[in-house]
Structure formats: structure tokens, C-alpha cells
Amino acid sequence: MNTVRWSLRWRTLRHRTAQTLLAIAAIAAAVALPVVLLSVGGGVYSHELSSIEEAGYSISVDSAASHGISGAHNLSVAIDAISGVAAASPILSVPVDLFAPGGTVVPVLAEGVIPAAFTLTQSAADRALLPPSISLGDPEDSIHYDNGTYAGPASAELLLSTPLLETLNLSTGGVVGLSPSSNASSGSAFTIQGSFGLPPGILGPSPLFVALLPLSQLQSLVGLAHSPTGALLDSADSVQVAMTPALSASPAAVQRVASEIQKLVPYYSVTSLLQQTTEIQNAQAVITGFYVGLSSIGLIVGLLFLVIILLRRVEQERQSIGIRRAIGVPGWMVAQGIVMEALGLTVGGVVVGIAGGVTTVALLARYGSGTVSDIARLAVFSPVELGLLAVALVALALLASALPVRRALRLSLPEVLR
């Protein structure tokens, strides 16, 4: 008889333990998803926002067409004349072929810049990757440009990205050729003045083979200095505008300068980084809402599972509850036991879920491949967000425990004790 009794108790204990573990696992799985989504999404948002806030320029002038900005040199001079502007840096990006000594041909991304202005519009992090001084033979790129004639002597100097320099085993002082096509005779020879590092690509692949050279010389090389009819093109893809340090943090000053630039170029897009910041913040709000909506499905399933477990336990302990009620135990004490059980299961699930989410992100950051690993490394675990998530789930669990409490208090004592 005792053996049968102990067997029943052991079976009941095992069943109860399994229910407890399943309830905690269900809540943990529901919590881990928002932990991963919110931390990674928030990390990417913070990184993008930080990149914008730390950029060396405050305003960008762009055209819808490729190489669509014309008169880039004169436009940069006109923008420089606006009060509060520190530098206006036109940039032209064109893929070309690089011909190294020995006959090696490598496709590279050529960036045409005005060296002095380009340096002033880079962030502190990007400037650290550049040589201490960038002149490329003509810091203002005015000698070869020669007031739009492109007839002045060319310095024929460039900088190469470190990966490109190391891959081709080149060094400062060496000579390479750049050509807009695979025909080397249609290109020009350039002397390597130095090298520069590249910022890490987080949200997408970044070119490793990059050449930096004077804007006017790249324009001449690829036919974007003059049209076939001889009309001045002086093309660029964008113009980055840096504010003076005293005004760079003033939204009103940035907006004023952006408005004055827009009057100069009514057919181009003039965007301030403040606008981009607002757009990113709005996008983040939408994405966070989507994450919360997606996570709420898992949370609802976890809470439903918790309610089912609690209801099941009320049914299993209905006789015990009936006896306690019959000997005078008040209903609030019965309810308290159920609520505390719901609280314990929920807290356990929340703790395991947060730990699981953090561990998942850490594993993705360490063992994930490519972009997955890079993005996971940006994850930010906000104590405020995690705390609010935990409090919200505990509150919902306490609310959900009302159903099993109601069930326990509505048990018919004559029926239970019969």
C-alpha cells in the first residue's frame, strides 16, 4: 500500500516538475525573442545615429542622376562663401581599372576630391585613417582645373587604400596607371603619394580597393570635365558641406545654411543630417512597434500556457483547496497561493529568457558569419528596456492568474469533498 502511495506521489511530483519547467520554458522563449530583436535593432539604430552625429559634414547636396552635379568646383566656392560654412567638398566616384607594374590589372573605385575640403568634411574617426596631410600636389585642386579649362599642369598623385597597396605589393613613390577602360593607353600614370585605411563596413559590403585623387584629374580621365561639344561639365556625385565648429551643433544655423544652398541649386536635393536623424528616429519608432507586435504573439502564447498550467494545477488540487476552504482558510489566502505561483513561474521565465536572449546575441556575434556577426556586435542591452519588459510581463502574468483564482474560488465544496 505504501509502495503504491509513494509511486503516486513520485509520479505527481514528476508531472508537477515537468509542468513547471514547461511553463518557464514557454515564458523564456517568449521573452528571448524581444530581447534579441530590441537589443540588435536598438544597437543598429544607435550606430547609425552615432555615425550621423559624428560625421564631419552637416549638409549633403545630391542629384538624382549619376554624376549629376555640374559645375562642382564653382558650386563649392559659392557654398564656401555662405556664412557659417567651413568647407564644401565635391566628391566624384567612378569605377576604373588600375594597371600595376608587371601587368596586373585590378578594378578599383576612384574617388575624385578637393584634398583640403575633403579632409575638413571627414569625421574624426575617418581622419585618423588618412595620412596626416593630404595635398595630392594641389590641396585646392585649382592648378589643373584652371578656371574650367582643365589645361593646367596635373600633379598626377593619388592615395591607395591599404588593402589595395598590400595586395599588389606596392609602396609610396611607385607608379600605377588608371584607365576608364581595359585599354591602358586611354589612361594616365599616377604616383602613389601614400595610403589610407578604410572604416569597417557594418550594414553592407564596402569597397576594399579604392584610389583617392584630385577631382579635376579624375574628371578629365573619365570624360566628365567637358562634354563632347566642349561645354563645361565639371561633374560630381555629391557635395558634402561642413559647418564651422561654433555652428555645427545649432539646428537653426544648419537649416539656414541648407536653405541658402537650396537657393543656389534649386534642382538638387539638399539634405541636412538633422533631417536624416529625424528620419532614422521615425523609422526606428516604426520598427520598434513592429518588433513589439511580433514579440507580443510569443508573449501571449507564453501567458496562455501559464494560465493552462495554473488551471491544470487547480484541478489537480481541487480536493486540497476544498478541504482548506472547509476548515476556514479564507479565500484570499487560496488566491494568494495561486498568484505567488504565477509570479514565481513568470519571474523564472523572465530571468531565463533574458539570459537566453543575451546568450543568443553573444553567440551570433562570435560565431555568426559576415554581416550577421557584425550586426550582432552592435547590440545594446538597455537595462531600462529589459526592466520594462520584465515588469510588463509580470504584471500581465498576475492579471492572467485571475482566471485560475476565479476557478479555485468557485469550486463547489460539497462536490469537492464528496
Stockholm file with secondary structure:
# STOCKHOLM 1.0

chainA/1-418         MNTVRWSLRWRTLRHRTAQTLLAIAAIAAAVALPVVLLSVGGGVYSHELSSIEEAGYSISVDSAASHGISGAHNLSVAIDAISGVAAASPILSVPVDLFAPGGTVVPVLAEGVIPAAFTLTQSAADRALLPPSISLGDPEDSIHYDNGTYAGPASAELLLSTPLLETLNLSTGGVVGLSPSSNASSGSAFTIQGSFGLPPGILGPSPLFVALLPLSQLQSLVGLAHSPTGALLDSADSVQVAMTPALSASPAAVQRVASEIQKLVPYYSVTSLLQQTTEIQNAQAVITGFYVGLSSIGLIVGLLFLVIILLRRVEQERQSIGIRRAIGVPGWMVAQGIVMEALGLTVGGVVVGIAGGVTTVALLARYGSGTVSDIARLAVFSPVELGLLAVALVALALLASALPVRRALRLSLPEVLR
#=GR chainA/1-418 SS CHHHHHHHHHHHHHHHHHHHHHHHHHHHHHHHHHHHHHHHHHHHHHHHHHHHHTCSCSEEEECSSTTCBCSHHHHHHHHHTSTTEEEEEEEEEEEEEEECTTSCEEEEEEEEECHHHHHHTSCHHHHTTSCSCCCTTCTTCCTTTGGGTCCSCCCCEEEEEHHHHHHTTCCTTCEEEEESSSCGGGSEEEEEEEEECCCCCSSSCCCSCEEEEEHHHHHHHHTCSBCTTSCBCCCBSEEEEEECTTTTTCHHHHHHHHHHHHHHCTTSEEEEHHHHHHHHHHHHHHHHHHHHHHHHHHHHHHHHHHHHHHHHHHHHTHHHHHHHHHTTCCHHHHHHHHHHHHHHHHHHHHHHHHHHHHHHHHHHHHHCCTHHHHHHHTCCCCHHHHHHHHHHHHHHHHHHTHHHHHHHHTCCHHHHHC
#=GC SS_cons         CHHHHHHHHHHHHHHHHHHHHHHHHHHHHHHHHHHHHHHHHHHHHHHHHHHHHTCSCSEEEECSSTTCBCSHHHHHHHHHTSTTEEEEEEEEEEEEEEECTTSCEEEEEEEEECHHHHHHTSCHHHHTTSCSCCCTTCTTCCTTTGGGTCCSCCCCEEEEEHHHHHHTTCCTTCEEEEESSSCGGGSEEEEEEEEECCCCCSSSCCCSCEEEEEHHHHHHHHTCSBCTTSCBCCCBSEEEEEECTTTTTCHHHHHHHHHHHHHHCTTSEEEEHHHHHHHHHHHHHHHHHHHHHHHHHHHHHHHHHHHHHHHHHHHHTHHHHHHHHHTTCCHHHHHHHHHHHHHHHHHHHHHHHHHHHHHHHHHHHHHCCTHHHHHHHTCCCCHHHHHHHHHHHHHHHHHHTHHHHHHHHTCCHHHHHC
//
